[in-house]
Amino acid sequence: MRWLIVLVALALLAGCAGPSVTSGQKAPQDELVWPPPPQPARIKYNHDFSSPKDLGIRTPLLSRFWGWISGKQSAERMVRPYSIAANQELIAVADPGSKALHLYNKKKGTYKNIRRAGDSVLVSPVGVAISEDYLFLSDSETEKVFVLNHNGDYISTITDMKRPTGLAYDFLNHRLYVSDTLNHQVVVYNDKGDRLFTIGERTKQKGGFNFPSHLFIANNRLYVNDTMNFRIQIFGLDGKYITAFGKHGDASGHFSQPKGVGVDSRGHIYVVDAIFHRVQVFDEKGQYLIAFGSQGKGAAEFWLPTGLFIVQDRIYVADSYNRRIQVFEYVGG
């Protein structure tokens, strides 16, 4: 009993330990904004998080205690977050580094670390999307897309793809769009998981892909990161090609390793570039506007960033090798 009391005390002390230097940071006293003063701010840094505690969510004491005993206490912290989806209530982070989905419920103040979906153990969860009723999670290694409810409970599986990666949900038509990277196409499903149609084939021509990855839907348009063609392609929700922009290079407005893509309320298009360690912003016609971020571990600095998601002009960036999500905000202009 005395040893048990000691262990509980140690677990409590471990639970009170502060976050690492690169997590849970809030905006510095002098706000980080882009472009810098005296120009009007368009984008500002907000905060970052890598564990439930950084969001004000405390897991139950007993769970923390047994986590400490089993050596799995660190499971709550991100290892290599790859993609993110969010709404007013939920934040979902696919983390292939920990082979888990981190699910935060801001409204209820709860957190779940999901490592299984039905009978399947997660191996490489890389894509996530949220609909009105469901969570969708792609696992690139098991070649499956899992359908969960908002509590993270398993419902069903979609299995007819070769390498599912990026996900995006169309709230207007209740459809799920999935990048099937090794088949060089985007596959579209209804809410029941029935395949409706596909977009693209392997080519450098307009409307085709070369290893597509991240997706985003906004303004009745589908934005596709056509990764190895080093461009963003834009389609109607029916799959009809509209336009594209981008090319390979290391100058501003060019892409080296494009990843996450998103769109704010004014139609500006944000693209993560992992090699550049920054996010580039373009207008609706694909003209380069501004970039934010640089390589490092501090606030608004990145180390091989990947996913990006925008909701209500809040910009979430998966800062993969800094093991955190950084949050920015579009403030107008």
Phi, psi and chi 1 to 4 in degrees:
 res  aa     phi    psi   chi1   chi2   chi3   chi4
   1 MET       -  -41.1 -179.3   60.9   69.1      -
   2 ARG   -61.7  -41.3  -73.2 -163.7  -59.9  -90.7
   3 TRP   -64.1  -37.5  -80.7  109.5      -      -
   4 LEU   -63.6  -41.1 -178.9   59.8      -      -
   5 ILE   -62.6  -42.2  -67.3  171.5      -      -
   6 VAL   -61.5  -43.8  171.0      -      -      -
   7 LEU   -63.5  -41.9  -70.5  173.5      -      -
   8 VAL   -61.6  -42.9  170.3      -      -      -
   9 ALA   -61.6  -43.3      -      -      -      -
  10 LEU   -63.4  -39.8  -71.0  172.5      -      -
  11 ALA   -63.2  -40.4      -      -      -      -
  12 LEU   -63.6  -41.3  -71.5  172.1      -      -
  13 LEU   -63.3  -40.5  -72.4  172.3      -      -
  14 ALA   -63.3  -37.9      -      -      -      -
  15 GLY   -68.0  -22.2      -      -      -      -
  16 CYS   -90.0   -5.0  -66.1      -      -      -
  17 ALA   -62.3  142.6      -      -      -      -
  18 GLY   -75.0  164.0      -      -      -      -
  19 PRO   -70.7  165.6   26.6  -33.0      -      -
  20 SER   -70.0  171.0   65.5      -      -      -
  21 VAL   -59.4  -33.8  173.9      -      -      -
  22 THR   -99.4   22.7   57.9      -      -      -
  23 SER  -139.1  153.6   64.0      -      -      -
  24 GLY    71.0   17.7      -      -      -      -
  25 GLN   -77.9  141.8  -61.4 -177.6  101.7      -
  26 LYS  -104.5  171.0  -64.4 -177.6  179.2  180.0
  27 ALA   -60.4  136.9      -      -      -      -
  28 PRO   -60.8  165.3  -19.6   31.6      -      -
  29 GLN   -57.0  -43.3 -173.8  173.0    0.8      -
  30 ASP   -89.0  113.2  -65.8  -32.1      -      -
  31 GLU   -59.2  141.4  -76.3 -169.6  -30.6      -
  32 LEU   -88.2  115.7  -65.0  174.5      -      -
  33 VAL  -135.2  158.1  -63.7      -      -      -
  34 TRP  -134.1  133.5  -63.8  -95.6      -      -
  35 PRO   -67.9  163.4   27.8  -35.2      -      -
  36 PRO   -71.2  159.0   24.9  -33.4      -      -
  37 PRO   -56.7  151.7  -21.6   32.6      -      -
  38 PRO   -88.8    5.9   32.7  -36.2      -      -
  39 GLN   -69.1  150.6  -58.3  179.4   70.4      -
  40 PRO   -62.5  136.8  -20.2   32.2      -      -
  41 ALA   -70.4  136.8      -      -      -      -
  42 ARG  -110.0  -36.7  -50.9  -56.6 -169.9 -164.1
  43 ILE  -133.8  138.6  -61.8  163.7      -      -
  44 LYS  -132.5  150.1   72.0  174.3 -177.5  178.3
  45 TYR   -78.6  140.0  170.1   82.1      -      -
  46 ASN  -111.0  -68.2 -161.5  -38.7      -      -
  47 HIS  -166.0 -178.5   67.3  -78.8      -      -
  48 ASP  -138.8  167.6   69.9   52.5      -      -
  49 PHE  -153.5  149.7   64.3   94.3      -      -
  50 SER  -137.5   -0.7   63.1      -      -      -
  51 SER  -151.1  164.4   69.8      -      -      -
  52 PRO   -57.3  -37.0  -22.6   32.0      -      -
  53 LYS   -60.1  -33.1 -175.0  167.3   62.2  174.1
  54 ASP   -65.6  -20.9  -63.7  -25.8      -      -
  55 LEU  -101.8    9.8  -66.2  173.2      -      -
  56 GLY    79.8   15.7      -      -      -      -
  57 ILE  -101.9  122.9  -62.7  173.4      -      -
  58 ARG  -107.3  122.9  -62.5  -69.4  -68.1 -179.9
  59 THR   -74.4  155.6   51.1      -      -      -
  60 PRO   -56.0  145.6  -25.8   35.2      -      -
  61 LEU   -57.3  -43.1  176.3   61.3      -      -
  62 LEU   -63.7  -38.8 -172.9   59.3      -      -
  63 SER   -64.1  -40.3  -63.9      -      -      -
  64 ARG   -66.3  -37.7  -79.7 -176.4  -80.7  142.5
  65 PHE   -64.2  -50.2  168.5   66.2      -      -
  66 TRP   -69.5  -28.2  -72.5  115.7      -      -
  67 GLY   -64.8  -40.1      -      -      -      -
  68 TRP   -66.6  -42.4 -176.9   83.5      -      -
  69 ILE   -62.0  -43.1  -67.6  -65.7      -      -
  70 SER   -83.4   -8.5   63.5      -      -      -
  71 GLY    81.1   13.3      -      -      -      -
  72 LYS  -108.6   16.8  -64.1 -179.2  179.2  179.1
  73 GLN   -60.3  -33.5 -173.7 -176.0   33.5      -
  74 SER   -73.4   -3.6   60.9      -      -      -
  75 ALA   -61.7  -23.5      -      -      -      -
  76 GLU   -72.6  -22.7  -65.6  179.9   -6.8      -
  77 ARG   -88.3  145.4  -58.9 -170.2   69.7   83.8
  78 MET   -69.8  148.6  -61.2  175.8 -165.7      -
  79 VAL  -110.5  -51.0  175.5      -      -      -
  80 ARG  -150.2   72.6 -174.3  164.8   51.7   86.9
  81 PRO   -60.3  135.3   24.4  -34.3      -      -
  82 TYR  -115.7  -39.3 -168.0   82.0      -      -
  83 SER  -144.7  164.1   64.6      -      -      -
  84 ILE  -148.0  147.7 -175.8  167.7      -      -
  85 ALA  -140.7  150.5      -      -      -      -
  86 ALA  -154.3  154.7      -      -      -      -
  87 ASN  -138.4 -161.9   59.1   19.6      -      -
  88 GLN   -67.5  -21.2  -69.2 -178.1  -30.5      -
  89 GLU  -109.9  -41.1 -177.9  174.0  -26.1      -
  90 LEU  -112.4  148.8  -60.1  173.8      -      -
  91 ILE  -127.6  124.4  -59.9  174.8      -      -
  92 ALA  -121.1  129.1      -      -      -      -
  93 VAL  -125.3  119.5  179.6      -      -      -
  94 ALA   -83.7  124.3      -      -      -      -
  95 ASP  -128.4   90.4 -177.2   -4.2      -      -
  96 PRO   -66.2  -21.7   23.2  -33.2      -      -
  97 GLY   -63.6  -37.2      -      -      -      -
  98 SER  -104.7    5.3   63.5      -      -      -
  99 LYS    53.5   48.5  -59.2 -178.6  179.9 -179.4
 100 ALA  -150.1  161.6      -      -      -      -
 101 LEU  -108.8  122.1  173.0   69.8      -      -
 102 HIS   -90.9  121.9  -56.6  -83.1      -      -
 103 LEU  -121.3  113.4 -177.8   59.5      -      -
 104 TYR  -108.5  128.6  -48.7   86.3      -      -
 105 ASN  -107.9  102.3 -169.9  -50.4      -      -
 106 LYS   -66.9  -34.0  -62.8  177.3  -70.4 -178.6
 107 LYS   -70.1  -44.1 -175.2  175.8 -179.6 -179.9
 108 LYS   -88.1  -14.7  -63.3  179.3 -179.9  178.7
 109 GLY    69.6   38.8      -      -      -      -
 110 THR  -122.7  161.6   59.6      -      -      -
 111 TYR  -139.0  141.3  164.7   80.8      -      -
 112 LYS  -131.7  139.5  -80.8 -169.6  175.1 -178.0
 113 ASN  -109.5  107.2 -177.3  -77.1      -      -
 114 ILE  -103.0  120.1  -61.2  168.5      -      -
 115 ARG  -118.5   -5.5  -65.2  174.5  176.7  -89.9
 116 ARG  -134.0  153.7  -60.1 -177.8   64.5   93.8
 117 ALA  -136.2  103.4      -      -      -      -
 118 GLY    64.9 -127.4      -      -      -      -
 119 ASP   -87.6   -1.7  -65.0  -30.0      -      -
 120 SER   -97.6  135.2  -62.3      -      -      -
 121 VAL   -90.0  133.2  176.0      -      -      -
 122 LEU   -67.7  135.3  -60.4 -177.6      -      -
 123 VAL  -114.5  -50.1  179.5      -      -      -
 124 SER  -142.6   71.4 -178.1      -      -      -
 125 PRO   -71.4  117.1   26.3  -32.5      -      -
 126 VAL  -125.8  -13.4  -65.8      -      -      -
 127 GLY  -134.1  144.5      -      -      -      -
 128 VAL  -147.5  144.3   61.4      -      -      -
 129 ALA  -145.9  153.9      -      -      -      -
 130 ILE  -123.8  130.1  -58.0  174.7      -      -
 131 SER  -109.9 -169.8   74.1      -      -      -
 132 GLU   -62.4  -33.3  -59.7   96.9  -31.9      -
 133 ASP  -121.9  -18.3  -57.9  -51.5      -      -
 134 TYR  -126.5  161.1  -55.8  116.7      -      -
 135 LEU  -112.0  137.3  -74.3  168.4      -      -
 136 PHE  -116.5  132.5  -58.5   95.4      -      -
 137 LEU  -134.0  121.5  177.8   66.3      -      -
 138 SER   -96.3  139.1   63.1      -      -      -
 139 ASP  -120.2  109.3 -169.4  -52.2      -      -
 140 SER   -68.8  -26.8   60.3      -      -      -
 141 GLU   -82.0  -41.7  -71.5  -63.5  -39.1      -
 142 THR   -82.9   -5.4   62.5      -      -      -
 143 GLU    61.4   40.3  -57.3  175.0    0.2      -
 144 LYS  -133.5  153.4  -62.5  174.8 -179.0  177.5
 145 VAL  -116.4  121.6  172.8      -      -      -
 146 PHE   -95.8  141.0  -60.5  106.9      -      -
 147 VAL  -107.6  123.0 -175.7      -      -      -
 148 LEU  -123.6  163.1  -45.2  172.6      -      -
 149 ASN   -88.0 -179.6   64.0   21.4      -      -
 150 HIS   -69.8  -12.0  -79.2 -170.5      -      -
 151 ASN   -89.3   -3.4  -70.9  -37.8      -      -
 152 GLY    89.1    8.9      -      -      -      -
 153 ASP   -82.2  140.2  -57.4  -43.2      -      -
 154 TYR   -69.1  139.7  171.8   78.0      -      -
 155 ILE  -120.4  -54.8  -63.7  176.0      -      -
 156 SER  -160.3  179.5   61.5      -      -      -
 157 THR  -136.9  140.9  -56.4      -      -      -
 158 ILE  -108.5  129.2  -55.7  171.4      -      -
 159 THR  -128.3    4.0   59.2      -      -      -
 160 ASP   -97.8   44.7   59.6  -18.2      -      -
 161 MET  -130.7  162.1  -72.6  158.7  -72.2      -
 162 LYS   -93.3  -39.8 -165.9  171.0 -177.4  179.5
 163 ARG  -152.9   78.6 -178.1   59.6   65.1   88.4
 164 PRO   -70.0  132.7   26.5  -33.3      -      -
 165 THR  -130.8  -91.9   54.6      -      -      -
 166 GLY   -69.6  145.6      -      -      -      -
 167 LEU  -129.7  147.8  -56.3  178.4      -      -
 168 ALA  -150.9  142.7      -      -      -      -
 169 TYR  -113.5  134.5 -173.5   77.5      -      -
 170 ASP   -98.7  104.8  168.8   19.3      -      -
 171 PHE   -70.6  -25.3  -73.4   88.1      -      -
 172 LEU   -69.4  -47.6  179.4   63.8      -      -
 173 ASN  -106.7    2.1  -61.0  -61.0      -      -
 174 HIS    56.9   56.2  -53.5  -72.0      -      -
 175 ARG  -127.9  148.5  -67.1  172.1  175.5  173.7
 176 LEU  -107.2  128.6  177.3   68.4      -      -
 177 TYR  -106.8  130.6  -68.2   69.9      -      -
 178 VAL  -128.7  128.2 -175.9      -      -      -
 179 SER   -76.5  116.6  -75.0      -      -      -
 180 ASP   -98.8   88.2 -170.1   -5.7      -      -
 181 THR   -60.4  -46.7  -60.2      -      -      -
 182 LEU   -75.8  -15.9  -67.3 -174.2      -      -
 183 ASN   -95.0   -0.7  -82.0  -31.9      -      -
 184 HIS    55.6   48.5  -50.8  -77.6      -      -
 185 GLN  -155.3  166.4   62.0 -175.3    8.5      -
 186 VAL  -110.7  129.7  174.3      -      -      -
 187 VAL  -107.4  138.0 -171.0      -      -      -
 188 VAL  -115.7  131.7 -174.9      -      -      -
 189 TYR  -125.1  157.5  -61.0   88.0      -      -
 190 ASN   -88.6 -178.6   63.2   18.4      -      -
 191 ASP   -62.4  -22.4  -97.4   -8.1      -      -
 192 LYS   -87.8   -2.4  -62.0  179.4 -179.9  178.8
 193 GLY    88.0   12.0      -      -      -      -
 194 ASP   -81.8  132.8  -59.2  -40.6      -      -
 195 ARG   -70.9  129.6  180.0 -177.8  -75.9 -130.3
 196 LEU  -101.5  -52.3  -59.2  177.4      -      -
 197 PHE  -165.3  169.8   59.2   92.0      -      -
 198 THR  -122.0  158.6   62.0      -      -      -
 199 ILE  -124.6  126.5  -54.7  169.8      -      -
 200 GLY    87.4  169.1      -      -      -      -
 201 GLU  -153.6  175.1   60.4 -178.3    2.3      -
 202 ARG   -75.7  114.5 -170.4  171.7 -166.2 -179.1
 203 THR  -170.4  163.0  178.4      -      -      -
 204 LYS   -92.5   -6.2  -66.5 -177.7  179.2 -179.8
 205 GLN   -72.9  161.3  -58.2  -57.9  -46.7      -
 206 LYS   -59.4  137.1  -64.4  177.1  179.7  178.6
 207 GLY    89.0   -9.5      -      -      -      -
 208 GLY  -108.0  171.4      -      -      -      -
 209 PHE  -132.3  162.0  -55.8  117.2      -      -
 210 ASN  -137.1   94.1 -169.9   16.1      -      -
 211 PHE    59.0   66.0  -63.7   97.7      -      -
 212 PRO   -68.2  150.6   29.4  -36.1      -      -
 213 SER  -133.6  -97.1   58.3      -      -      -
 214 HIS   -71.9  146.7  -59.7   72.6      -      -
 215 LEU  -128.5  158.3  -52.8  175.5      -      -
 216 PHE  -154.8  143.8 -163.9   80.6      -      -
 217 ILE  -119.5  129.2  -69.6  175.8      -      -
 218 ALA  -158.3  146.3      -      -      -      -
 219 ASN    54.7   39.0  -55.0  -39.1      -      -
 220 ASN    60.4   30.6  -63.9  -35.1      -      -
 221 ARG  -131.5  149.9  -67.1 -176.9  171.7 -172.5
 222 LEU  -105.9  124.4  170.4   68.7      -      -
 223 TYR  -105.6  124.6  -61.9   78.8      -      -
 224 VAL  -120.4  127.6 -178.5      -      -      -
 225 ASN   -81.0  101.2  174.4    7.7      -      -
 226 ASP   -84.8   80.2 -174.1    9.6      -      -
 227 THR   -53.7  -56.8  -55.0      -      -      -
 228 MET   -87.2    1.3  -63.4  -50.1  -64.7      -
 229 ASN   -96.5   -0.6  -80.1  -32.1      -      -
 230 PHE    53.5   52.0  -56.2   99.0      -      -
 231 ARG  -155.8  161.7   63.7 -171.7  177.8 -171.9
 232 ILE  -105.4  126.8  -59.6  -62.2      -      -
 233 GLN  -109.3  144.0  -65.4 -155.2   69.5      -
 234 ILE  -120.7  131.3  -55.7  172.5      -      -
 235 PHE  -128.4  159.2  -61.8   81.7      -      -
 236 GLY   -72.3  164.7      -      -      -      -
 237 LEU   -68.8  -12.8  -64.1 -179.7      -      -
 238 ASP   -87.1    1.3   57.2   -0.3      -      -
 239 GLY    92.4    1.3      -      -      -      -
 240 LYS   -77.7  131.9  -67.6 -177.2  179.0  178.6
 241 TYR   -66.2  137.1  171.5   82.2      -      -
 242 ILE  -112.8  -59.1  -63.3  175.8      -      -
 243 THR  -164.4  177.1 -171.7      -      -      -
 244 ALA  -153.3  158.9      -      -      -      -
 245 PHE  -152.2  158.7   66.7   90.3      -      -
 246 GLY   110.7  153.1      -      -      -      -
 247 LYS  -157.4  167.0   59.6 -177.8  179.2  179.5
 248 HIS   -73.9  138.2 -173.0 -121.6      -      -
 249 GLY   163.9  177.3      -      -      -      -
 250 ASP  -115.9    9.6   57.3    6.2      -      -
 251 ALA   -89.1  164.7      -      -      -      -
 252 SER   -58.3  136.1  -64.5      -      -      -
 253 GLY    89.4   -8.7      -      -      -      -
 254 HIS  -102.0  166.8  -65.8   61.9      -      -
 255 PHE  -120.9  140.7  -61.0  131.5      -      -
 256 SER  -109.2  -48.9  178.3      -      -      -
 257 GLN  -145.9   77.8 -168.1  175.7    9.9      -
 258 PRO   -67.0  142.0   25.9  -33.9      -      -
 259 LYS  -128.2 -113.0  -65.6  -72.2 -173.4  178.4
 260 GLY   -64.0  150.0      -      -      -      -
 261 VAL  -136.7  144.8   57.2      -      -      -
 262 GLY  -157.5  167.8      -      -      -      -
 263 VAL  -135.7  134.8 -179.2      -      -      -
 264 ASP   -92.2 -174.0   67.4   24.2      -      -
 265 SER   -68.7  -17.9   62.2      -      -      -
 266 ARG  -100.2    6.8  -66.9  -69.5  -65.0  -87.9
 267 GLY    87.1    5.4      -      -      -      -
 268 HIS   -69.8  140.4  -55.1  121.0      -      -
 269 ILE  -106.5  124.5  -55.9  165.2      -      -
 270 TYR  -106.3  133.4  -62.4   66.2      -      -
 271 VAL  -132.4  124.2 -177.0      -      -      -
 272 VAL   -79.1  136.4  172.8      -      -      -
 273 ASP  -121.6  112.4 -162.5  -59.1      -      -
 274 ALA   -64.0  -42.9      -      -      -      -
 275 ILE   -70.0  -35.5  -61.9  -61.8      -      -
 276 PHE   -78.5  -14.3  -70.6  163.0      -      -
 277 HIS    57.1   47.5  -50.1  -77.9      -      -
 278 ARG  -158.8  171.4   66.2  178.8 -179.9  177.4
 279 VAL  -115.8  127.2  178.4      -      -      -
 280 GLN  -102.1  145.3  -61.4 -169.2   88.8      -
 281 VAL  -120.2  135.0 -172.8      -      -      -
 282 PHE  -127.2  157.5  -57.2   81.5      -      -
 283 ASP   -82.3 -178.1   67.7   14.3      -      -
 284 GLU   -62.9  -21.8  -67.4  174.8  -62.3      -
 285 LYS   -94.1    2.4  -63.8 -179.7  179.6  179.2
 286 GLY    87.3   13.5      -      -      -      -
 287 GLN   -83.1  132.1  -62.9  -63.6  -48.3      -
 288 TYR   -65.0  135.2  171.7   78.1      -      -
 289 LEU  -113.6  -53.7  -62.6  175.5      -      -
 290 ILE  -163.9  165.4 -164.2  173.3      -      -
 291 ALA  -137.9  152.8      -      -      -      -
 292 PHE  -138.0  149.8   59.8   92.6      -      -
 293 GLY   102.3  158.3      -      -      -      -
 294 SER  -158.1  172.9   59.3      -      -      -
 295 GLN   -74.7  134.4 -174.1  173.3    8.1      -
 296 GLY   159.5 -171.0      -      -      -      -
 297 LYS  -119.0   -2.2  -63.8 -176.9  178.2 -178.6
 298 GLY   -84.5 -173.7      -      -      -      -
 299 ALA   -60.7  133.1      -      -      -      -
 300 ALA    65.6   18.1      -      -      -      -
 301 GLU  -113.0  149.1  -64.9  177.3  -22.8      -
 302 PHE  -125.9  159.3  -58.4  114.7      -      -
 303 TRP  -136.5  101.6 -174.1    9.8      -      -
 304 LEU    51.7   62.5  -64.8  177.2      -      -
 305 PRO   -68.4  156.0   28.7  -36.1      -      -
 306 THR  -130.3  -87.5   51.9      -      -      -
 307 GLY   -75.5  160.4      -      -      -      -
 308 LEU  -148.3  141.0 -179.7  144.6      -      -
 309 PHE  -144.5  140.6 -168.8   82.1      -      -
 310 ILE  -125.3  127.9  -59.2  176.0      -      -
 311 VAL  -140.3  126.7   57.2      -      -      -
 312 GLN    50.8   42.9  -64.4 -178.4  -31.6      -
 313 ASP    64.3   13.4  -75.3  -18.9      -      -
 314 ARG   -93.8  126.3 -179.2  158.6  -74.8 -162.6
 315 ILE  -108.1  112.6  -53.9  155.5      -      -
 316 TYR   -99.0  129.2  -64.0   86.3      -      -
 317 VAL  -123.6  126.7 -178.8      -      -      -
 318 ALA   -80.2  103.1      -      -      -      -
 319 ASP   -88.8   79.4 -172.8    8.0      -      -
 320 SER   -55.5  -54.9  -73.2      -      -      -
 321 TYR   -86.4   -2.1  -80.4   80.0      -      -
 322 ASN   -94.3    2.0  -81.5  -33.3      -      -
 323 ARG    58.8   47.3  -57.8 -176.3  175.9 -170.8
 324 ARG  -159.1  167.6   62.3 -173.8  177.0 -177.9
 325 ILE  -109.1  128.9  -58.3  -63.6      -      -
 326 GLN  -104.6  142.2  -65.1 -155.0   61.2      -
 327 VAL  -119.1  127.4 -173.9      -      -      -
 328 PHE  -122.2  176.7  -58.1   80.1      -      -
 329 GLU  -144.8  135.0 -173.7  176.2   -5.6      -
 330 TYR   -83.5  122.4  170.5   64.6      -      -
 331 VAL  -111.9   12.3  -67.5      -      -      -
 332 GLY   110.9  166.4      -      -      -      -
 333 GLY    98.5      -      -      -      -      -
